[in-house]
Amino acid sequence: MPTKPLVLLVDDEIDVRQVMARILEGFAITEEADNGASALQAARRLDGSISLIVTDIDMPIMDGLEFARLLRRTNKEVPVLFITGSDPALAAQAGLNGEVLRKPFGVEEFLDRVMRLILGRQAGSTTLG
């Protein structure tokens, strides 16, 4: 992999974001946001350079489902991994394409899912951005 992938981590719990960032250390560059609204601003600022978004579903201000709906208006390509401690069927019911990982999850399970989504996107992409 010539450059490290950029992963946007979105969770209102700073401890959760820090643990995910630590797991990805050495593999990816991470950008963090504490709610969907700030994540949407970050996604627009990073315009096309994000390899993966990992977002909690339940957050104040703007939840992960609303964030993903708004993001999909301008970016249909970036993979989204929803993480949640509540019903994992929420993302599917919302009609959003993305995978769901139920909290609490193990380090290996998280890293495996992240790597698979990033590598799957790289294998399937024909253009950058």
BAGUVO-375059 format. One record per residue: x, y, z of N, C-alpha, C, O in turn. Coordinates in steps of 0.2 Angstrom, whole numbers, padded with zeros to 4 digits, always signed. Layout:
<pts>
XYZXYZXYZXYZ/...
</pts>
This chain:
<pts>
+0004-0006+0000+0000+0000+0000+0004+0006+0000+0008+0007+0005/+0004+0010-0005+0009+0016-0006+0008+0021+0000+0013+0024+0002/+0002+0023+0001+0001+0028+0007-0004+0025+0011-0008+0020+0010/-0004+0027+0018-0009+0025+0023-0016+0027+0021-0017+0033+0019/-0021+0023+0022-0028+0025+0021-0030+0030+0027-0027+0030+0032/-0034+0034+0025-0037+0039+0030-0044+0037+0032-0048+0035+0028/-0044+0036+0039-0051+0033+0042-0054+0039+0046-0050+0041+0051/-0060+0040+0045-0063+0045+0049-0067+0041+0055-0071+0037+0053/-0065+0043+0061-0068+0039+0067-0073+0044+0070-0071+0050+0072/-0079+0042+0071-0085+0046+0073-0088+0043+0079-0091+0038+0078/-0087+0046+0085-0091+0043+0091-0091+0049+0096-0086+0052+0097/-0096+0049+0100-0097+0055+0105-0093+0053+0111-0091+0057+0115/-0091+0047+0112-0087+0045+0118-0079+0045+0116-0077+0041+0112/-0076+0050+0119-0069+0051+0117-0064+0044+0118-0060+0043+0114/-0066+0041+0124-0062+0035+0125-0063+0029+0119-0058+0026+0118/-0069+0029+0117-0070+0024+0111-0066+0026+0105-0063+0022+0102/-0066+0033+0103-0062+0035+0098-0055+0034+0099-0051+0032+0094/-0052+0035+0105-0045+0035+0106-0043+0027+0105-0038+0026+0103/-0047+0023+0108-0046+0016+0107-0045+0014+0100-0041+0010+0098/-0050+0016+0096-0050+0014+0089-0044+0017+0085-0041+0014+0081/-0043+0023+0087-0037+0026+0084-0030+0023+0086-0026+0022+0082/-0030+0020+0092-0024+0017+0094-0024+0010+0090-0018+0008+0089/-0029+0007+0089-0029+0000+0086-0027+0001+0079-0023-0003+0076/-0029+0007+0076-0027+0008+0069-0020+0011+0068-0017+0012+0062/-0017+0013+0073-0010+0016+0073-0005+0012+0069-0005+0006+0070/-0002+0015+0065+0003+0011+0061+0000+0009+0054+0004+0008+0049/-0006+0008+0054-0010+0005+0048-0013+0011+0044-0013+0011+0038/-0016+0015+0048-0020+0021+0045-0019+0027+0048-0017+0028+0054/-0020+0033+0045-0021+0039+0048-0028+0040+0050-0032+0039+0046/-0029+0043+0056-0036+0044+0058-0037+0051+0059-0033+0055+0061/-0044+0053+0058-0046+0059+0059-0052+0058+0063-0056+0053+0063/-0054+0062+0068-0059+0061+0073-0064+0066+0073-0063+0072+0072/-0070+0064+0075-0076+0069+0076-0080+0066+0081-0081+0060+0082/-0084+0070+0085-0088+0068+0091-0095+0068+0089-0099+0066+0094/-0097+0069+0083-0104+0069+0082-0105+0069+0074-0100+0071+0071/-0111+0068+0071-0112+0067+0064-0111+0074+0061-0108+0074+0055/-0113+0080+0064-0112+0086+0061-0105+0088+0060-0103+0090+0055/-0101+0087+0065-0093+0088+0064-0090+0083+0060-0085+0085+0056/-0093+0077+0059-0090+0072+0055-0092+0074+0047-0088+0074+0043/-0098+0077+0046-0100+0079+0040-0095+0085+0037-0093+0085+0032/-0093+0090+0042-0089+0095+0040-0082+0092+0039-0079+0094+0034/-0080+0087+0043-0073+0084+0041-0073+0081+0035-0068+0081+0031/-0078+0077+0033-0079+0074+0027-0078+0078+0021-0075+0077+0016/-0082+0084+0022-0082+0089+0016-0075+0092+0016-0072+0094+0010/-0071+0093+0021-0065+0096+0021-0060+0092+0018-0055+0094+0015/-0060+0085+0020-0056+0080+0017-0058+0078+0010-0054+0074+0007/-0063+0080+0007-0065+0079+0001-0062+0074-0003-0057+0075-0007/-0065+0068-0003-0062+0062-0007-0056+0058-0005-0054+0053-0008/-0053+0060+0001-0047+0057+0003-0048+0052+0008-0044+0048+0010/-0055+0051+0010-0056+0046+0016-0057+0039+0013-0061+0038+0008/-0054+0035+0016-0054+0028+0014-0060+0024+0017-0062+0019+0014/-0062+0026+0023-0067+0023+0027-0069+0027+0032-0066+0031+0035/-0076+0027+0034-0079+0030+0039-0081+0025+0044-0085+0020+0042/-0079+0026+0051-0082+0022+0056-0086+0026+0060-0083+0031+0063/-0092+0025+0061-0097+0029+0065-0101+0026+0069-0104+0021+0068/-0102+0029+0075-0107+0026+0080-0114+0028+0077-0114+0033+0073/-0119+0025+0079-0126+0026+0077-0129+0031+0082-0131+0036+0080/-0128+0030+0089-0131+0034+0094-0127+0040+0096-0122+0038+0100/-0128+0046+0094-0124+0051+0096-0129+0058+0096-0134+0058+0093/-0127+0062+0101-0130+0069+0101-0129+0073+0095-0124+0072+0091/-0133+0078+0094-0132+0083+0089-0135+0080+0082-0140+0082+0079/-0131+0075+0080-0133+0072+0073-0130+0065+0074-0124+0064+0075/-0135+0060+0074-0133+0053+0074-0129+0050+0068-0129+0054+0063/-0127+0044+0069-0123+0041+0063-0127+0040+0057-0125+0040+0051/-0133+0038+0058-0138+0037+0052-0139+0043+0048-0139+0043+0042/-0141+0049+0051-0142+0055+0048-0136+0057+0044-0136+0060+0039/-0130+0057+0048-0123+0058+0045-0122+0055+0038-0121+0057+0033/-0124+0048+0039-0122+0044+0033-0127+0046+0027-0125+0046+0021/-0134+0047+0029-0138+0049+0024-0136+0056+0020-0136+0056+0014/-0134+0061+0024-0132+0067+0021-0125+0066+0017-0124+0069+0012/-0121+0062+0020-0114+0060+0016-0116+0057+0009-0112+0059+0005/-0120+0052+0009-0122+0049+0003-0125+0053-0003-0124+0051-0008/-0127+0059-0001-0129+0064-0006-0123+0066-0010-0124+0067-0016/-0117+0067-0007-0111+0069-0011-0106+0064-0012-0102+0064-0016/-0106+0058-0008-0101+0053-0008-0104+0046-0007-0106+0044-0002/-0105+0043-0013-0108+0036-0013-0103+0031-0012-0105+0025-0011/-0097+0032-0013-0092+0027-0013-0088+0025-0007-0087+0019-0006/-0087+0030-0002-0083+0028+0004-0087+0023+0008-0093+0024+0009/-0084+0018+0010-0087+0013+0014-0088+0016+0021-0085+0020+0024/-0094+0013+0024-0096+0015+0031-0097+0009+0035-0100+0005+0033/-0093+0009+0041-0094+0004+0046-0098+0007+0052-0095+0012+0055/-0104+0005+0053-0108+0008+0059-0106+0004+0065-0106-0003+0064/-0105+0007+0070-0104+0003+0077-0109+0005+0081-0111+0011+0081/-0112+0001+0085-0118+0002+0089-0118-0003+0095-0116-0009+0095/-0121+0000+0101-0122-0004+0106-0130-0006+0106-0132-0010+0111/-0133-0003+0102-0140-0004+0101-0142-0009+0096-0137-0013+0094/-0148-0009+0093-0150-0014+0088-0146-0013+0081-0146-0008+0078/-0142-0018+0079-0138-0018+0073-0142-0017+0067-0139-0016+0062/-0148-0019+0067-0153-0019+0061-0155-0012+0060-0158-0010+0054/-0153-0007+0064-0155+0000+0062-0152+0003+0056-0156+0006+0052/-0146+0001+0054-0143+0004+0048-0146+0001+0042-0148+0004+0037/-0148-0006+0042-0151-0009+0037-0158-0006+0036-0160-0005+0030/-0162-0005+0041-0168-0003+0041-0169+0004+0038-0173+0006+0035/-0163+0008+0039-0163+0015+0037-0161+0015+0029-0161+0020+0026/-0160+0009+0026-0158+0009+0019-0151+0011+0017-0150+0013+0012/-0147+0011+0022-0140+0014+0021-0135+0008+0019-0135+0003+0023/-0132+0009+0014-0127+0003+0013-0121+0004+0017-0118+0010+0017/-0119-0001+0021-0114+0000+0026-0114-0007+0030-0119-0010+0030/-0109-0008+0033-0108-0014+0038-0109-0012+0045-0108-0006+0047/-0111-0016+0049-0113-0015+0056-0109-0019+0061-0108-0025+0060/-0105-0016+0066-0101-0020+0071-0104-0018+0077-0105-0012+0079/-0106-0023+0081-0110-0022+0087-0104-0021+0093-0100-0025+0094/-0106-0016+0097-0101-0015+0103-0104-0020+0109-0110-0021+0109/-0099-0022+0113-0092-0021+0112-0089-0026+0107-0092-0032+0106/-0084-0024+0104-0081-0028+0099-0073-0029+0101-0071-0025+0105/-0070-0034+0099-0063-0036+0100-0059-0032+0095-0061-0030+0090/-0053-0032+0097-0048-0028+0093-0047-0032+0086-0047-0028+0081/-0046-0038+0086-0045-0042+0080-0051-0041+0075-0051-0040+0069/-0057-0042+0078-0063-0041+0074-0064-0034+0071-0066-0034+0065/-0062-0029+0075-0063-0022+0072-0057-0021+0067-0059-0019+0061/-0051-0023+0068-0046-0022+0063-0047-0026+0057-0046-0024+0051/-0050-0032+0058-0052-0037+0052-0057-0033+0047-0056-0033+0041/-0062-0031+0051-0067-0027+0047-0065-0021+0043-0066-0020+0038/-0061-0017+0047-0058-0011+0044-0054-0013+0038-0054-0010+0033/-0049-0017+0039-0045-0019+0033-0049-0022+0027-0047-0020+0022/-0054-0026+0029-0058-0029+0023-0061-0023+0019-0061-0024+0013/-0064-0019+0023-0068-0013+0019-0063-0009+0015-0065-0007+0010/-0057-0007+0018-0053-0003+0015-0050-0007+0009-0049-0004+0003/-0047-0013+0009-0044-0016+0004-0050-0018-0001-0048-0018-0007/-0056-0019+0001-0061-0020-0004-0062-0014-0008-0064-0015-0014/-0062-0008-0005-0063-0002-0009-0057-0001-0014-0059+0001-0020/-0051-0002-0012-0045-0001-0016-0046-0006-0022-0044-0004-0028/-0048-0012-0021-0048-0017-0026-0053-0016-0031-0053-0017-0037/-0059-0013-0029-0064-0011-0033-0064-0004-0036-0068-0003-0041/-0060+0000-0034-0060+0007-0037-0055+0007-0043-0050+0004-0044/-0058+0011-0048-0054+0013-0054-0052+0020-0054-0047+0021-0058/-0054+0024-0050-0052+0031-0050-0051+0033-0043-0054+0030-0038/-0047+0038-0042-0046+0040-0035-0051+0046-0033-0053+0050-0038/-0052+0046-0027-0057+0052-0025-0064+0050-0025-0068+0054-0024/
</pts>
